[in-house]
Amino acid sequence: MTRKIIFFDLDGTLHNHDKQLPFSTKHAIRELKEKGYKVAIASGRAL
C-alpha cells in the first residue's frame, strides 16, 4: 500500500496576506483528503 502525504507551510502558502485561510484553500485541502491524501502542516513557527 502506498501512502501519499502533502506538507504545506502556512505563511504565504495557505494563509493569505490577512492571515486568513481562503475558501479556495479549504476546498482544495478537502479535495485532497477525499482523494486519499494525508495533509499536514510543516512550519518553523511555534504553536
mmCIF file as Biopython writes it, N, C-alpha, C and O atoms, coordinates in Angstrom:
data_model
#
loop_
_atom_site.group_PDB
_atom_site.id
_atom_site.type_symbol
_atom_site.label_atom_id
_atom_site.label_alt_id
_atom_site.label_comp_id
_atom_site.label_asym_id
_atom_site.label_entity_id
_atom_site.label_seq_id
_atom_site.pdbx_PDB_ins_code
_atom_site.Cartn_x
_atom_site.Cartn_y
_atom_site.Cartn_z
_atom_site.occupancy
_atom_site.B_iso_or_equiv
_atom_site.auth_seq_id
_atom_site.auth_asym_id
_atom_site.pdbx_PDB_model_num
ATOM 1   N N  . MET A ? 1  ? 0.836   -1.183 0.000  1.0 0.0 1  A 1 
ATOM 2   C CA . MET A ? 1  ? 0.000   0.000  0.000  1.0 0.0 1  A 1 
ATOM 3   C C  . MET A ? 1  ? 0.880   1.247  0.000  1.0 0.0 1  A 1 
ATOM 4   O O  . MET A ? 1  ? 1.806   1.362  0.804  1.0 0.0 1  A 1 
ATOM 5   N N  . THR A ? 2  ? 0.592   2.160  -0.889 1.0 0.0 2  A 1 
ATOM 6   C CA . THR A ? 2  ? 1.337   3.409  -0.974 1.0 0.0 2  A 1 
ATOM 7   C C  . THR A ? 2  ? 0.556   4.502  -0.264 1.0 0.0 2  A 1 
ATOM 8   O O  . THR A ? 2  ? -0.642  4.674  -0.487 1.0 0.0 2  A 1 
ATOM 9   N N  . ARG A ? 3  ? 1.250   5.234  0.591  1.0 0.0 3  A 1 
ATOM 10  C CA . ARG A ? 3  ? 0.612   6.362  1.266  1.0 0.0 3  A 1 
ATOM 11  C C  . ARG A ? 3  ? 1.097   7.650  0.633  1.0 0.0 3  A 1 
ATOM 12  O O  . ARG A ? 3  ? 2.255   7.769  0.233  1.0 0.0 3  A 1 
ATOM 13  N N  . LYS A ? 4  ? 0.201   8.602  0.549  1.0 0.0 4  A 1 
ATOM 14  C CA . LYS A ? 4  ? 0.532   9.898  -0.043 1.0 0.0 4  A 1 
ATOM 15  C C  . LYS A ? 4  ? 0.285   10.968 1.001  1.0 0.0 4  A 1 
ATOM 16  O O  . LYS A ? 4  ? -0.791  11.037 1.596  1.0 0.0 4  A 1 
ATOM 17  N N  . ILE A ? 5  ? 1.294   11.805 1.219  1.0 0.0 5  A 1 
ATOM 18  C CA . ILE A ? 5  ? 1.153   12.887 2.180  1.0 0.0 5  A 1 
ATOM 19  C C  . ILE A ? 5  ? 1.682   14.170 1.553  1.0 0.0 5  A 1 
ATOM 20  O O  . ILE A ? 5  ? 2.688   14.165 0.844  1.0 0.0 5  A 1 
ATOM 21  N N  . ILE A ? 6  ? 0.994   15.254 1.826  1.0 0.0 6  A 1 
ATOM 22  C CA . ILE A ? 6  ? 1.394   16.562 1.312  1.0 0.0 6  A 1 
ATOM 23  C C  . ILE A ? 6  ? 1.567   17.492 2.508  1.0 0.0 6  A 1 
ATOM 24  O O  . ILE A ? 6  ? 0.671   17.622 3.342  1.0 0.0 6  A 1 
ATOM 25  N N  . PHE A ? 7  ? 2.731   18.137 2.580  1.0 0.0 7  A 1 
ATOM 26  C CA . PHE A ? 7  ? 3.010   19.100 3.640  1.0 0.0 7  A 1 
ATOM 27  C C  . PHE A ? 7  ? 2.916   20.510 3.074  1.0 0.0 7  A 1 
ATOM 28  O O  . PHE A ? 7  ? 3.358   20.773 1.956  1.0 0.0 7  A 1 
ATOM 29  N N  . PHE A ? 8  ? 2.338   21.409 3.854  1.0 0.0 8  A 1 
ATOM 30  C CA . PHE A ? 8  ? 2.222   22.815 3.468  1.0 0.0 8  A 1 
ATOM 31  C C  . PHE A ? 8  ? 2.824   23.697 4.552  1.0 0.0 8  A 1 
ATOM 32  O O  . PHE A ? 8  ? 2.796   23.362 5.736  1.0 0.0 8  A 1 
ATOM 33  N N  . ASP A ? 9  ? 3.363   24.815 4.127  1.0 0.0 9  A 1 
ATOM 34  C CA . ASP A ? 9  ? 3.752   25.884 5.040  1.0 0.0 9  A 1 
ATOM 35  C C  . ASP A ? 9  ? 2.525   26.773 5.212  1.0 0.0 9  A 1 
ATOM 36  O O  . ASP A ? 9  ? 1.624   26.737 4.375  1.0 0.0 9  A 1 
ATOM 37  N N  . LEU A ? 10 ? 2.472   27.557 6.262  1.0 0.0 10 A 1 
ATOM 38  C CA . LEU A ? 10 ? 1.315   28.427 6.487  1.0 0.0 10 A 1 
ATOM 39  C C  . LEU A ? 10 ? 1.467   29.787 5.824  1.0 0.0 10 A 1 
ATOM 40  O O  . LEU A ? 10 ? 0.694   30.136 4.932  1.0 0.0 10 A 1 
ATOM 41  N N  . ASP A ? 11 ? 2.458   30.553 6.253  1.0 0.0 11 A 1 
ATOM 42  C CA . ASP A ? 11 ? 2.597   31.945 5.821  1.0 0.0 11 A 1 
ATOM 43  C C  . ASP A ? 11 ? 2.907   32.062 4.338  1.0 0.0 11 A 1 
ATOM 44  O O  . ASP A ? 11 ? 3.948   31.601 3.870  1.0 0.0 11 A 1 
ATOM 45  N N  . GLY A ? 12 ? 2.002   32.677 3.612  1.0 0.0 12 A 1 
ATOM 46  C CA . GLY A ? 12 ? 2.190   32.894 2.187  1.0 0.0 12 A 1 
ATOM 47  C C  . GLY A ? 12 ? 1.864   31.678 1.323  1.0 0.0 12 A 1 
ATOM 48  O O  . GLY A ? 12 ? 1.855   31.773 0.095  1.0 0.0 12 A 1 
ATOM 49  N N  . THR A ? 13 ? 1.599   30.548 1.954  1.0 0.0 13 A 1 
ATOM 50  C CA . THR A ? 13 ? 1.238   29.347 1.203  1.0 0.0 13 A 1 
ATOM 51  C C  . THR A ? 13 ? -0.240  29.036 1.420  1.0 0.0 13 A 1 
ATOM 52  O O  . THR A ? 13 ? -1.019  29.006 0.468  1.0 0.0 13 A 1 
ATOM 53  N N  . LEU A ? 14 ? -0.620  28.807 2.662  1.0 0.0 14 A 1 
ATOM 54  C CA . LEU A ? 14 ? -2.029  28.555 2.966  1.0 0.0 14 A 1 
ATOM 55  C C  . LEU A ? 14 ? -2.740  29.828 3.401  1.0 0.0 14 A 1 
ATOM 56  O O  . LEU A ? 14 ? -3.875  30.081 2.997  1.0 0.0 14 A 1 
ATOM 57  N N  . HIS A ? 15 ? -2.075  30.625 4.222  1.0 0.0 15 A 1 
ATOM 58  C CA . HIS A ? 15 ? -2.676  31.889 4.678  1.0 0.0 15 A 1 
ATOM 59  C C  . HIS A ? 15 ? -2.494  32.971 3.629  1.0 0.0 15 A 1 
ATOM 60  O O  . HIS A ? 15 ? -1.477  33.004 2.935  1.0 0.0 15 A 1 
ATOM 61  N N  . ASN A ? 16 ? -3.459  33.840 3.512  1.0 0.0 16 A 1 
ATOM 62  C CA . ASN A ? 16 ? -3.306  34.994 2.626  1.0 0.0 16 A 1 
ATOM 63  C C  . ASN A ? 16 ? -2.627  36.134 3.396  1.0 0.0 16 A 1 
ATOM 64  O O  . ASN A ? 16 ? -2.191  35.933 4.530  1.0 0.0 16 A 1 
ATOM 65  N N  . HIS A ? 17 ? -2.532  37.311 2.804  1.0 0.0 17 A 1 
ATOM 66  C CA . HIS A ? 17 ? -1.838  38.441 3.438  1.0 0.0 17 A 1 
ATOM 67  C C  . HIS A ? 17 ? -2.546  38.934 4.705  1.0 0.0 17 A 1 
ATOM 68  O O  . HIS A ? 17 ? -1.945  39.639 5.515  1.0 0.0 17 A 1 
ATOM 69  N N  . ASP A ? 18 ? -3.814  38.565 4.875  1.0 0.0 18 A 1 
ATOM 70  C CA . ASP A ? 18 ? -4.565  38.935 6.084  1.0 0.0 18 A 1 
ATOM 71  C C  . ASP A ? 18 ? -4.515  37.834 7.153  1.0 0.0 18 A 1 
ATOM 72  O O  . ASP A ? 18 ? -5.236  37.892 8.149  1.0 0.0 18 A 1 
ATOM 73  N N  . LYS A ? 19 ? -3.661  36.841 6.932  1.0 0.0 19 A 1 
ATOM 74  C CA . LYS A ? 19 ? -3.532  35.691 7.848  1.0 0.0 19 A 1 
ATOM 75  C C  . LYS A ? 19 ? -4.819  34.882 7.946  1.0 0.0 19 A 1 
ATOM 76  O O  . LYS A ? 19 ? -5.103  34.285 8.985  1.0 0.0 19 A 1 
ATOM 77  N N  . GLN A ? 20 ? -5.594  34.863 6.873  1.0 0.0 20 A 1 
ATOM 78  C CA . GLN A ? 20 ? -6.844  34.106 6.798  1.0 0.0 20 A 1 
ATOM 79  C C  . GLN A ? 20 ? -6.646  32.922 5.853  1.0 0.0 20 A 1 
ATOM 80  O O  . GLN A ? 20 ? -5.821  32.974 4.941  1.0 0.0 20 A 1 
ATOM 81  N N  . LEU A ? 21 ? -7.401  31.873 6.078  1.0 0.0 21 A 1 
ATOM 82  C CA . LEU A ? 21 ? -7.381  30.714 5.201  1.0 0.0 21 A 1 
ATOM 83  C C  . LEU A ? 21 ? -8.513  30.875 4.195  1.0 0.0 21 A 1 
ATOM 84  O O  . LEU A ? 21 ? -9.679  30.719 4.557  1.0 0.0 21 A 1 
ATOM 85  N N  . PRO A ? 22 ? -8.196  31.183 2.936  1.0 0.0 22 A 1 
ATOM 86  C CA . PRO A ? 22 ? -9.241  31.420 1.935  1.0 0.0 22 A 1 
ATOM 87  C C  . PRO A ? 22 ? -10.109 30.178 1.693  1.0 0.0 22 A 1 
ATOM 88  O O  . PRO A ? 22 ? -9.665  29.046 1.888  1.0 0.0 22 A 1 
ATOM 89  N N  . PHE A ? 23 ? -11.344 30.412 1.267  1.0 0.0 23 A 1 
ATOM 90  C CA . PHE A ? 23 ? -12.261 29.319 0.942  1.0 0.0 23 A 1 
ATOM 91  C C  . PHE A ? 23 ? -11.654 28.394 -0.103 1.0 0.0 23 A 1 
ATOM 92  O O  . PHE A ? 23 ? -11.803 27.176 -0.012 1.0 0.0 23 A 1 
ATOM 93  N N  . SER A ? 24 ? -10.974 28.958 -1.091 1.0 0.0 24 A 1 
ATOM 94  C CA . SER A ? 24 ? -10.395 28.132 -2.157 1.0 0.0 24 A 1 
ATOM 95  C C  . SER A ? 24 ? -9.347  27.165 -1.600 1.0 0.0 24 A 1 
ATOM 96  O O  . SER A ? 24 ? -9.220  26.041 -2.085 1.0 0.0 24 A 1 
ATOM 97  N N  . THR A ? 25 ? -8.605  27.596 -0.592 1.0 0.0 25 A 1 
ATOM 98  C CA . THR A ? 25 ? -7.613  26.731 0.045  1.0 0.0 25 A 1 
ATOM 99  C C  . THR A ? 25 ? -8.300  25.619 0.812  1.0 0.0 25 A 1 
ATOM 100 O O  . THR A ? 25 ? -7.895  24.459 0.733  1.0 0.0 25 A 1 
ATOM 101 N N  . LYS A ? 26 ? -9.345  25.974 1.559  1.0 0.0 26 A 1 
ATOM 102 C CA . LYS A ? 26 ? -10.104 24.959 2.306  1.0 0.0 26 A 1 
ATOM 103 C C  . LYS A ? 26 ? -10.683 23.914 1.351  1.0 0.0 26 A 1 
ATOM 104 O O  . LYS A ? 26 ? -10.644 22.715 1.625  1.0 0.0 26 A 1 
ATOM 105 N N  . HIS A ? 27 ? -11.212 24.386 0.242  1.0 0.0 27 A 1 
ATOM 106 C CA . HIS A ? 27 ? -11.809 23.494 -0.754 1.0 0.0 27 A 1 
ATOM 107 C C  . HIS A ? 27 ? -10.745 22.558 -1.339 1.0 0.0 27 A 1 
ATOM 108 O O  . HIS A ? 27 ? -10.984 21.359 -1.481 1.0 0.0 27 A 1 
ATOM 109 N N  . ALA A ? 28 ? -9.583  23.098 -1.675 1.0 0.0 28 A 1 
ATOM 110 C CA . ALA A ? 28 ? -8.515  22.282 -2.263 1.0 0.0 28 A 1 
ATOM 111 C C  . ALA A ? 28 ? -8.029  21.220 -1.277 1.0 0.0 28 A 1 
ATOM 112 O O  . ALA A ? 28 ? -7.786  20.079 -1.668 1.0 0.0 28 A 1 
ATOM 113 N N  . ILE A ? 29 ? -7.887  21.585 -0.008 1.0 0.0 29 A 1 
ATOM 114 C CA . ILE A ? 29 ? -7.455  20.621 1.004  1.0 0.0 29 A 1 
ATOM 115 C C  . ILE A ? 29 ? -8.505  19.535 1.182  1.0 0.0 29 A 1 
ATOM 116 O O  . ILE A ? 29 ? -8.165  18.360 1.317  1.0 0.0 29 A 1 
ATOM 117 N N  . ARG A ? 30 ? -9.762  19.915 1.183  1.0 0.0 30 A 1 
ATOM 118 C CA . ARG A ? 30 ? -10.851 18.936 1.300  1.0 0.0 30 A 1 
ATOM 119 C C  . ARG A ? 30 ? -10.804 17.943 0.132  1.0 0.0 30 A 1 
ATOM 120 O O  . ARG A ? 30 ? -10.979 16.741 0.330  1.0 0.0 30 A 1 
ATOM 121 N N  . GLU A ? 31 ? -10.569 18.444 -1.072 1.0 0.0 31 A 1 
ATOM 122 C CA . GLU A ? 31 ? -10.486 17.568 -2.243 1.0 0.0 31 A 1 
ATOM 123 C C  . GLU A ? 31 ? -9.311  16.599 -2.138 1.0 0.0 31 A 1 
ATOM 124 O O  . GLU A ? 31 ? -9.439  15.424 -2.482 1.0 0.0 31 A 1 
ATOM 125 N N  . LEU A ? 32 ? -8.173  17.088 -1.665 1.0 0.0 32 A 1 
ATOM 126 C CA . LEU A ? 32 ? -7.010  16.215 -1.488 1.0 0.0 32 A 1 
ATOM 127 C C  . LEU A ? 32 ? -7.323  15.090 -0.503 1.0 0.0 32 A 1 
ATOM 128 O O  . LEU A ? 32 ? -6.989  13.931 -0.747 1.0 0.0 32 A 1 
ATOM 129 N N  . LYS A ? 33 ? -7.961  15.438 0.601  1.0 0.0 33 A 1 
ATOM 130 C CA . LYS A ? 33 ? -8.305  14.442 1.613  1.0 0.0 33 A 1 
ATOM 131 C C  . LYS A ? 33 ? -9.297  13.419 1.068  1.0 0.0 33 A 1 
ATOM 132 O O  . LYS A ? 33 ? -9.190  12.229 1.365  1.0 0.0 33 A 1 
ATOM 133 N N  . GLU A ? 34 ? -10.260 13.877 0.274  1.0 0.0 34 A 1 
ATOM 134 C CA . GLU A ? 34 ? -11.233 12.968 -0.328 1.0 0.0 34 A 1 
ATOM 135 C C  . GLU A ? 34 ? -10.576 11.996 -1.308 1.0 0.0 34 A 1 
ATOM 136 O O  . GLU A ? 34 ? -11.075 10.892 -1.524 1.0 0.0 34 A 1 
ATOM 137 N N  . LYS A ? 35 ? -9.448  12.416 -1.901 1.0 0.0 35 A 1 
ATOM 138 C CA . LYS A ? 35 ? -8.721  11.558 -2.844 1.0 0.0 35 A 1 
ATOM 139 C C  . LYS A ? 35 ? -7.727  10.646 -2.135 1.0 0.0 35 A 1 
ATOM 140 O O  . LYS A ? 35 ? -6.980  9.912  -2.781 1.0 0.0 35 A 1 
ATOM 141 N N  . GLY A ? 36 ? -7.721  10.695 -0.797 1.0 0.0 36 A 1 
ATOM 142 C CA . GLY A ? 36 ? -6.875  9.781  -0.039 1.0 0.0 36 A 1 
ATOM 143 C C  . GLY A ? 36 ? -5.542  10.329 0.412  1.0 0.0 36 A 1 
ATOM 144 O O  . GLY A ? 36 ? -4.744  9.593  0.993  1.0 0.0 36 A 1 
ATOM 145 N N  . TYR A ? 37 ? -5.275  11.595 0.163  1.0 0.0 37 A 1 
ATOM 146 C CA . TYR A ? 37 ? -4.020  12.194 0.609  1.0 0.0 37 A 1 
ATOM 147 C C  . TYR A ? 37 ? -4.106  12.574 2.079  1.0 0.0 37 A 1 
ATOM 148 O O  . TYR A ? 37 ? -5.159  12.995 2.560  1.0 0.0 37 A 1 
ATOM 149 N N  . LYS A ? 38 ? -3.001  12.424 2.786  1.0 0.0 38 A 1 
ATOM 150 C CA . LYS A ? 38 ? -2.867  12.965 4.130  1.0 0.0 38 A 1 
ATOM 151 C C  . LYS A ? 38 ? -2.325  14.375 3.949  1.0 0.0 38 A 1 
ATOM 152 O O  . LYS A ? 38 ? -1.410  14.589 3.154  1.0 0.0 38 A 1 
ATOM 153 N N  . VAL A ? 39 ? -2.879  15.335 4.678  1.0 0.0 39 A 1 
ATOM 154 C CA . VAL A ? 39 ? -2.465  16.727 4.552  1.0 0.0 39 A 1 
ATOM 155 C C  . VAL A ? 39 ? -1.925  17.177 5.902  1.0 0.0 39 A 1 
ATOM 156 O O  . VAL A ? 39 ? -2.571  16.978 6.930  1.0 0.0 39 A 1 
ATOM 157 N N  . ALA A ? 40 ? -0.735  17.786 5.902  1.0 0.0 40 A 1 
ATOM 158 C CA . ALA A ? 40 ? -0.096  18.185 7.143  1.0 0.0 40 A 1 
ATOM 159 C C  . ALA A ? 40 ? 0.558   19.559 6.998  1.0 0.0 40 A 1 
ATOM 160 O O  . ALA A ? 40 ? 0.815   20.032 5.891  1.0 0.0 40 A 1 
ATOM 161 N N  . ILE A ? 41 ? 0.815   20.178 8.137  1.0 0.0 41 A 1 
ATOM 162 C CA . ILE A ? 41 ? 1.467   21.482 8.191  1.0 0.0 41 A 1 
ATOM 163 C C  . ILE A ? 41 ? 2.921   21.272 8.604  1.0 0.0 41 A 1 
ATOM 164 O O  . ILE A ? 41 ? 3.202   20.523 9.539  1.0 0.0 41 A 1 
ATOM 165 N N  . ALA A ? 42 ? 3.838   21.931 7.912  1.0 0.0 42 A 1 
ATOM 166 C CA . ALA A ? 42 ? 5.253   21.942 8.285  1.0 0.0 42 A 1 
ATOM 167 C C  . ALA A ? 42 ? 5.645   23.402 8.409  1.0 0.0 42 A 1 
ATOM 168 O O  . ALA A ? 42 ? 5.703   24.124 7.414  1.0 0.0 42 A 1 
ATOM 169 N N  . SER A ? 43 ? 5.911   23.832 9.622  1.0 0.0 43 A 1 
ATOM 170 C CA . SER A ? 43 ? 6.210   25.239 9.845  1.0 0.0 43 A 1 
ATOM 171 C C  . SER A ? 43 ? 7.295   25.376 10.903 1.0 0.0 43 A 1 
ATOM 172 O O  . SER A ? 43 ? 7.409   24.540 11.798 1.0 0.0 43 A 1 
ATOM 173 N N  . GLY A ? 44 ? 8.077   26.417 10.796 1.0 0.0 44 A 1 
ATOM 174 C CA . GLY A ? 44 ? 9.089   26.700 11.796 1.0 0.0 44 A 1 
ATOM 175 C C  . GLY A ? 44 ? 8.553   27.530 12.935 1.0 0.0 44 A 1 
ATOM 176 O O  . GLY A ? 44 ? 9.282   27.819 13.884 1.0 0.0 44 A 1 
ATOM 177 N N  . ARG A ? 45 ? 7.287   27.921 12.863 1.0 0.0 45 A 1 
ATOM 178 C CA . ARG A ? 45 ? 6.696   28.753 13.897 1.0 0.0 45 A 1 
ATOM 179 C C  . ARG A ? 45 ? 6.223   27.912 15.072 1.0 0.0 45 A 1 
ATOM 180 O O  . ARG A ? 45 ? 5.818   26.759 14.921 1.0 0.0 45 A 1 
ATOM 181 N N  . ALA A ? 46 ? 6.286   28.519 16.231 1.0 0.0 46 A 1 
ATOM 182 C CA . ALA A ? 46 ? 5.773   27.861 17.437 1.0 0.0 46 A 1 
ATOM 183 C C  . ALA A ? 46 ? 4.253   27.859 17.400 1.0 0.0 46 A 1 
ATOM 184 O O  . ALA A ? 46 ? 3.642   28.673 16.708 1.0 0.0 46 A 1 
ATOM 185 N N  . LEU A ? 47 ? 3.646   26.947 18.142 1.0 0.0 47 A 1 
ATOM 186 C CA . LEU A ? 47 ? 2.186   26.895 18.199 1.0 0.0 47 A 1 
ATOM 187 C C  . LEU A ? 47 ? 1.655   28.197 18.701 1.0 0.0 47 A 1 
ATOM 188 O O  . LEU A ? 47 ? 0.442   28.363 18.825 1.0 0.0 47 A 1 
#
